[in-house]
Amino acid sequence: AALKIKQELANLSGVISSAGQQPHKLVEVIKEMWPSIISIANNFSLHLTVHESIGLFVETSIKTAKDSIRPLFDDFLSFLTLSYSLVPTVECINAFKLLITEFHQVDVCGPPLVQGILSFSQSTLARLSSHSRYENPSILQNFFVLMQTVLQVEPRWLSMNLDIPTCALTIALQLIK
């Protein structure tokens, strides 16, 4: 079932990426589909393939609709932080990174993005602390690319919540051990 879901979400992502000429209509379609997508995520809450596919769907949606996706900002951010805490994927990191680059200048998006960064940091640290080896090194690599993106677009966010750089530094130190 998960492979069928992956294929259908890949098809859907393809449709979305080709519909970029009318981002407002695209956003309306995604808003209509989002409850069903969340239902799939809930039914397959610990299934890597499903979380990768939905993360890619979110990433494609943001790339295609750009700032028109703003009405789904909270829904996407909520999904990405929860999904990453359950099943960390590169796709969730990449989609979150796009949310940051697309919405970092929108005042009302700043505080939730900072909380999202903290959540990603804590989830990464918790997973690293509970395993002697990290299951997927590309997750760690992409996590640090995410931190680099934060430093490039909004370095002041790291001083807004000192738990974020503390987590990132702890992760780096654990990797050195």
One Martini backbone bead per residue (centre of mass of N, CA, C, O) as a GRO file, in nm:
protein
  177
    1ALA     BB    1   0.056   0.063  -0.020
    2ALA     BB    2   0.297   0.263   0.002
    3LEU     BB    3   0.383   0.245  -0.298
    4LYS     BB    4   0.121   0.356  -0.412
    5ILE     BB    5   0.134   0.624  -0.267
    6LYS     BB    6   0.399   0.716  -0.383
    7GLN     BB    7   0.305   0.719  -0.679
    8GLU     BB    8   0.067   0.918  -0.645
    9LEU     BB    9   0.240   1.152  -0.527
   10ALA     BB   10   0.424   1.175  -0.772
   11ASN     BB   11   0.202   1.246  -0.969
   12LEU     BB   12   0.105   1.496  -0.816
   13SER     BB   13   0.373   1.650  -0.828
   14GLY     BB   14   0.377   1.668  -1.136
   15VAL     BB   15   0.121   1.835  -1.164
   16ILE     BB   16   0.211   2.073  -0.991
   17SER     BB   17   0.473   2.153  -1.150
   18SER     BB   18   0.290   2.208  -1.421
   19ALA     BB   19   0.091   2.440  -1.258
   20GLY     BB   20   0.257   2.727  -1.221
   21GLN     BB   21   0.078   2.954  -1.375
   22GLN     BB   22  -0.157   2.902  -1.129
   23PRO     BB   23  -0.110   2.935  -0.804
   24HIS     BB   24  -0.395   2.988  -0.679
   25LYS     BB   25  -0.530   2.731  -0.786
   26LEU     BB   26  -0.329   2.537  -0.668
   27VAL     BB   27  -0.381   2.603  -0.371
   28GLU     BB   28  -0.676   2.514  -0.370
   29VAL     BB   29  -0.618   2.219  -0.434
   30ILE     BB   30  -0.434   2.159  -0.195
   31LYS     BB   31  -0.639   2.233   0.027
   32GLU     BB   32  -0.836   2.000  -0.052
   33MET     BB   33  -0.613   1.760  -0.017
   34TRP     BB   34  -0.471   1.779   0.264
   35PRO     BB   35  -0.651   1.599   0.452
   36SER     BB   36  -0.580   1.336   0.298
   37ILE     BB   37  -0.276   1.346   0.340
   38ILE     BB   38  -0.287   1.341   0.649
   39SER     BB   39  -0.434   1.071   0.670
   40ILE     BB   40  -0.205   0.910   0.550
   41ALA     BB   41   0.010   0.989   0.758
   42ASN     BB   42  -0.146   0.868   1.001
   43ASN     BB   43  -0.168   0.568   0.886
   44PHE     BB   44   0.171   0.612   0.819
   45SER     BB   45   0.353   0.732   1.066
   46LEU     BB   46   0.626   0.514   1.024
   47HIS     BB   47   0.660   0.554   0.706
   48LEU     BB   48   0.908   0.646   0.508
   49THR     BB   49   0.785   0.665   0.219
   50VAL     BB   50   0.552   0.854   0.293
   51HIS     BB   51   0.721   1.090   0.409
   52GLU     BB   52   0.885   1.140   0.158
   53SER     BB   53   0.646   1.197  -0.035
   54ILE     BB   54   0.521   1.435   0.121
   55GLY     BB   55   0.772   1.608   0.132
   56LEU     BB   56   0.790   1.635  -0.179
   57PHE     BB   57   0.515   1.764  -0.216
   58VAL     BB   58   0.576   2.016  -0.051
   59GLU     BB   59   0.822   2.108  -0.205
   60THR     BB   60   0.679   2.136  -0.481
   61SER     BB   61   0.466   2.339  -0.389
   62ILE     BB   62   0.663   2.565  -0.310
   63LYS     BB   63   0.820   2.591  -0.577
   64THR     BB   64   0.564   2.658  -0.750
   65ALA     BB   65   0.394   2.878  -0.563
   66LYS     BB   66   0.544   3.004  -0.347
   67ASP     BB   67   0.393   3.272  -0.188
   68SER     BB   68   0.102   3.146  -0.248
   69ILE     BB   69   0.131   2.924  -0.005
   70ARG     BB   70   0.067   3.076   0.265
   71PRO     BB   71  -0.211   2.935   0.354
   72LEU     BB   72  -0.013   2.659   0.415
   73PHE     BB   73   0.209   2.712   0.620
   74ASP     BB   74   0.106   2.584   0.889
   75ASP     BB   75   0.053   2.301   0.776
   76PHE     BB   76   0.338   2.242   0.675
   77LEU     BB   77   0.495   2.294   0.935
   78SER     BB   78   0.350   2.087   1.108
   79PHE     BB   79   0.415   1.841   0.940
   80LEU     BB   80   0.727   1.860   0.928
   81THR     BB   81   0.784   1.847   1.234
   82LEU     BB   82   0.639   1.583   1.291
   83SER     BB   83   0.765   1.400   1.080
   84TYR     BB   84   1.064   1.443   1.171
   85SER     BB   85   1.017   1.324   1.460
   86LEU     BB   86   0.936   1.035   1.349
   87VAL     BB   87   1.064   1.060   1.028
   88PRO     BB   88   1.347   1.131   0.908
   89THR     BB   89   1.394   1.349   0.619
   90VAL     BB   90   1.516   1.509   0.351
   91GLU     BB   91   1.248   1.621   0.243
   92CYS     BB   92   1.172   1.780   0.498
   93ILE     BB   93   1.416   1.960   0.503
   94ASN     BB   94   1.381   2.086   0.221
   95ALA     BB   95   1.100   2.205   0.271
   96PHE     BB   96   1.180   2.378   0.515
   97LYS     BB   97   1.392   2.546   0.370
   98LEU     BB   98   1.185   2.675   0.177
   99LEU     BB   99   1.018   2.815   0.390
  100ILE     BB  100   1.243   2.995   0.485
  101THR     BB  101   1.317   3.136   0.210
  102GLU     BB  102   1.017   3.237   0.151
  103PHE     BB  103   0.930   3.347   0.480
  104HIS     BB  104   1.149   3.517   0.651
  105GLN     BB  105   1.011   3.818   0.583
  106VAL     BB  106   0.761   3.728   0.739
  107ASP     BB  107   0.676   3.818   1.042
  108VAL     BB  108   0.463   3.585   1.123
  109CYS     BB  109   0.680   3.348   1.045
  110GLY     BB  110   0.925   3.360   1.229
  111PRO     BB  111   0.849   3.219   1.501
  112PRO     BB  112   0.764   2.942   1.376
  113LEU     BB  113   1.040   2.888   1.243
  114VAL     BB  114   1.206   2.884   1.500
  115GLN     BB  115   1.051   2.644   1.621
  116GLY     BB  116   1.119   2.453   1.390
  117ILE     BB  117   1.423   2.455   1.428
  118LEU     BB  118   1.416   2.345   1.711
  119SER     BB  119   1.272   2.080   1.644
  120PHE     BB  120   1.484   1.972   1.447
  121SER     BB  121   1.718   1.980   1.647
  122GLN     BB  122   1.596   1.795   1.868
  123SER     BB  123   1.542   1.549   1.687
  124THR     BB  124   1.832   1.504   1.600
  125LEU     BB  125   1.953   1.471   1.882
  126ALA     BB  126   1.775   1.240   1.982
  127ARG     BB  127   1.852   1.039   1.763
  128LEU     BB  128   2.158   1.045   1.811
  129SER     BB  129   2.146   0.966   2.120
  130SER     BB  130   1.985   0.675   2.058
  131HIS     BB  131   2.234   0.625   1.859
  132SER     BB  132   2.541   0.517   1.766
  133ARG     BB  133   2.421   0.537   1.475
  134TYR     BB  134   2.325   0.693   1.207
  135GLU     BB  135   2.116   0.575   0.967
  136ASN     BB  136   2.131   0.868   0.796
  137PRO     BB  137   2.373   1.078   0.695
  138SER     BB  138   2.205   1.275   0.509
  139ILE     BB  139   2.051   1.405   0.736
  140LEU     BB  140   2.286   1.549   0.871
  141GLN     BB  141   2.382   1.705   0.630
  142ASN     BB  142   2.105   1.856   0.584
  143PHE     BB  143   2.090   1.988   0.856
  144PHE     BB  144   2.347   2.169   0.812
  145VAL     BB  145   2.227   2.310   0.566
  146LEU     BB  146   1.998   2.436   0.720
  147MET     BB  147   2.176   2.604   0.912
  148GLN     BB  148   2.310   2.762   0.684
  149THR     BB  149   2.053   2.896   0.584
  150VAL     BB  150   1.991   3.048   0.839
  151LEU     BB  151   2.257   3.213   0.841
  152GLN     BB  152   2.193   3.354   0.565
  153VAL     BB  153   1.887   3.474   0.618
  154GLU     BB  154   1.867   3.449   0.972
  155PRO     BB  155   2.087   3.484   1.218
  156ARG     BB  156   1.909   3.604   1.456
  157TRP     BB  157   1.753   3.340   1.529
  158LEU     BB  158   1.983   3.210   1.702
  159SER     BB  159   1.945   3.439   1.932
  160MET     BB  160   1.638   3.389   2.007
  161ASN     BB  161   1.731   3.069   2.040
  162LEU     BB  162   1.982   2.904   2.213
  163ASP     BB  163   1.900   2.603   2.161
  164ILE     BB  164   1.987   2.575   1.870
  165PRO     BB  165   2.302   2.600   1.882
  166THR     BB  166   2.329   2.390   2.103
  167CYS     BB  167   2.227   2.150   1.943
  168ALA     BB  168   2.419   2.172   1.702
  169LEU     BB  169   2.679   2.144   1.871
  170THR     BB  170   2.613   1.870   1.998
  171ILE     BB  171   2.599   1.718   1.738
  172ALA     BB  172   2.887   1.774   1.644
  173LEU     BB  173   3.027   1.648   1.895
  174GLN     BB  174   2.908   1.358   1.860
  175LEU     BB  175   3.044   1.309   1.580
  176ILE     BB  176   3.343   1.320   1.685
  177LYS     BB  177   3.342   1.067   1.891
   0.00000   0.00000   0.00000
